[in-house]
Structure formats: structure tokens, C-alpha cells
Amino acid sequence: MTAEELLGAAERLGGLLADTVDGGASVGFLAPLDPGAAADWWRALAPEVGAGRLLLWVAYPETDAGTEAGTDTGRRIAGTVQLRPASTANGRHRAEVAKLMVHRADRGHGLAGRLLAALEEEAVGRGIRTLVLDTETDSPAERLYAAAGWTRVGTVPDFATDPAGVPHATSIYFKALPAAADSPGRRAVASLR
């Protein structure tokens, strides 16, 4: 999404975030999460998206009655994921994956895996070779990351709370991506030879 698209979809993204928190996922918020406050949180990300410091993907339900044909205007958002490339000079080869969420009505159809795959493909194209993320230990997300080839590095006890405010351990994961043949980093190395 562009920053403009994000602003236009903030209410719908807020609904997705509120649904995710109400469903018990530990994504940084306590329940109950007001959808308006959730929409404001999304709006606050627009400058980062506009500056390219945050990349954002959304997915829509395969069938969504009552929307304009050929547009995403008004469509319920089924899922989302974020990529935060490192901003330091020595970290441009890495990025953090954040806020992978799928609406409870859309779970069980592989949507989270498809969002993650789209993010990884874009990361490779940008010359990003190392991805990191954290997720609640023993959560369903851990099965997804393991199946997608991520490596669990370890856990941090009581790192974050669930939406009820109960502390839980967090698992840290990384994934090494293949280098893109035409990535800026590879071109720079080739020109030095």
C-alpha cells in the first residue's frame, strides 16, 4: 500500500487490528481495543510508509459481496503484514517482519503464508538477505514460521503481554534469503572487482 491507500483504508485496517487483538493475538495492544484508536494507530504509520521506511501489504477476502467491481474501495481487509528495512548503513541487508495478521473469518486458508511469501519476494528484490521477527512462544504463528523455513533463535521470558495483560515468552526467528542477482548490493560488489 501507498501512504494514501493506507489513509483511505485506516478504518478497515483498524477493524482487522481490533479483531486480531480480540482474538487473543499478542501484537502490541491490550483488549478491548477500540476500532477508532486502532484506525488512528494505522494513520500514524502513513509518514513511514510514504518515506519507504515501512512497506505494507494487505489481502482481501476472495469473495466480498457489496463492493465495487474491480476496486478495493470498501472491501474488508482479510490480512496484512509489514516489512521494516533497517536504516543503518551496515544493516541495509536486513529487515524486520511485523504485524502479520489475518482476520479470524479468513484463517485456515493459507493467507498468512501467502502474505509472508509476497513480503519475502519483495525483500529479495530489494537486496535484503536477512529477515528477523518475534512472536509469542507456543502461538499458532510459530507453526507458520517453522513451515515457511524460518529458524528459531531462542526465547525471551515475559517479553510481552497478551491482550489480557498476562506476560508471555517471545520467540525470536530469522530467515536467510537468497541474494538477488540484480540487487543493489551485488551490483556494488561486482563493480569493485
Salt bridges, closest charged atoms under 4 A:
GLU11 OE2 - ARG43 NH2 2.36
ASP19 OD1 - HIS103 NE2 3.69
ASP19 OD1 - ARG104 NE 2.86
ASP40 OD1 - ARG43 NH1 2.66
GLU48 OE1 - ARG84 NH1 2.73
ASP72 OD1 - ARG75 NH1 3.40
ASP106 OD2 - ARG76 NH1 2.51
GLU120 OE1 - LYS175 NZ 2.87
GLU122 OE2 - ARG126 NE 2.73
GLU136 OE2 - HIS168 ND1 3.50
GLU142 OE2 - ARG152 NH1 3.43
ASP162 OD2 - HIS168 NE2 2.98
